[in-house]
Amino acid sequence: MQVTVDVKGETTHEVDLPEPTYADLLAAVDLSPHEVSVLVDGRPVPEDQPVESSEVTVLRLIKGG
């Protein structure tokens, strides 16, 4: 399945994986589920869910103190 992964504020990647989960997409673009949220149509999705959309948005989480 070919998926466009838009990392907001950074780059857009085209990823082609057979039957990926959202965690698989993150690994393909060198990101950890612990540092980002994956959104489909503006709504967060669990990283262990199978990908059902051809476009996803990735937002980096902000840490601070």
C-alpha positions as CSV (number, residue, x, y, z in Angstrom):
1,M,0.0,0.0,0.0
2,Q,1.4,3.4,-0.9
3,V,0.8,6.1,1.7
4,T,1.7,9.8,1.8
5,V,3.1,10.7,5.3
6,D,3.1,14.4,5.9
7,V,5.3,15.3,8.9
8,K,4.0,18.8,9.7
9,G,6.6,21.5,9.6
10,E,9.1,19.1,8.0
11,T,8.9,16.9,5.0
12,T,6.4,14.7,3.1
13,H,7.3,11.0,2.5
14,E,5.9,8.5,0.1
15,V,5.9,5.1,1.8
16,D,5.1,1.8,0.1
17,L,4.6,-1.2,2.5
18,P,2.5,-4.3,2.3
19,E,-0.4,-4.2,4.9
20,P,1.3,-1.6,7.2
21,T,0.3,-0.4,10.7
22,Y,0.7,3.2,11.6
23,A,3.8,2.2,13.6
24,D,5.3,0.6,10.5
25,L,4.8,4.0,8.7
26,L,6.6,5.8,11.5
27,A,9.5,3.4,11.4
28,A,9.8,3.8,7.7
29,V,10.3,7.6,8.1
30,D,12.6,7.2,11.2
31,L,10.1,8.4,13.9
32,S,9.1,6.8,17.2
33,P,5.4,6.5,18.3
34,H,6.7,8.1,21.6
35,E,7.6,11.4,19.9
36,V,4.6,11.9,17.5
37,S,0.9,11.6,17.0
38,V,-0.5,10.2,13.8
39,L,-3.7,11.8,12.5
40,V,-6.1,10.7,9.8
41,D,-8.7,13.3,8.7
42,G,-7.6,15.4,11.7
43,R,-8.3,12.6,14.2
44,P,-5.6,10.6,16.1
45,V,-5.3,6.9,15.4
46,P,-3.6,4.1,17.4
47,E,-0.2,3.2,16.1
48,D,-1.0,-0.5,16.2
49,Q,-4.1,-0.1,13.9
50,P,-3.8,-1.2,10.2
51,V,-3.5,1.7,7.8
52,E,-6.7,2.4,6.0
53,S,-5.9,5.8,4.4
54,S,-3.6,6.8,1.6
55,E,-2.7,10.0,3.4
56,V,-1.7,10.5,7.1
57,T,-0.4,13.5,9.0
58,V,2.3,13.2,11.7
59,L,2.6,15.8,14.5
60,R,5.7,16.0,16.7
61,L,4.9,16.1,20.4
62,I,6.4,19.0,22.3
63,K,8.3,18.3,25.5
64,G,9.1,21.0,28.0
65,G,9.6,21.7,31.6
